[in-house]
Amino acid sequence: MANKKSYDQSAVKKYIDLFYMSSSEVTAKDIASLLENENGLTVELWEAMNVVELDLSNQNTIEFEPLEASFKDPSDASFLKNRTIKTIFAVTICEDDIQIATTYFEKIIDKFSGFFCADSDDFYPVYVGTTKI
């Protein structure tokens, strides 16, 4: 008989994709500078690529990668225009880390405005901040 290895399915991490959108012009360096002295967090910045990675104390990461503020869907384009969105980051995060990340997301919103929302058809749910105009 073959020796089958079993694995713990609970150890499989589920990642979700979010957007950080702001009417302010925000760079990865801005985010890195804001969070560099936070306890339990290591910040890695790739300034030339405008990318920042937040390494959490549990060894998971939160990654911010810039996106162009141009969506082909007319309702998406209208959503961005109505809120004068100038900055969009794609944010990848382990679903289990949302509660931890909320603290950091709130600091970003407090400093640079905007909101963190799902990468979904209607940009909901909104995790931190508000999409209200």
C-alpha positions, 0 to 999 in steps of 0.5 A: 500500500502507498504511504499517504501523507495526511496534512492539516487542512486548517493550516492552509491559509486563505488569502483575500484581495482588498483595495486601498483607495484614497483621494490623496496621492499616497505612495508605498513609501508614505505607508512604510514611513507611517508604520515603520515604528509599529510594534510587532510589524516589520516593514519592507519597502521596494520604493522603485516599484511603489510596493510595501510589505508588512510582515506581521509577528505571526509570520504572515504578510500584508502586501500593497501593490499599486494599481492604475486608477482606471477601470474599464467598467463604466460603473467602476469608473464612475465610482472612482470619479465620484470619489476623486480617487487618485491612489489605488493599492491592491492589498493581499492579506491572510483572512485570519489577519483582518482583525490585526490589520484593521489597526494598521489600516485605521492609521493609514486612513487617519493619515491619508484618508480613503478606505479599504474595501473588497476586490468585488464587483461593488467594492463591498464590504468596506473594512475600514473607512467609508466610500461615502462622498 
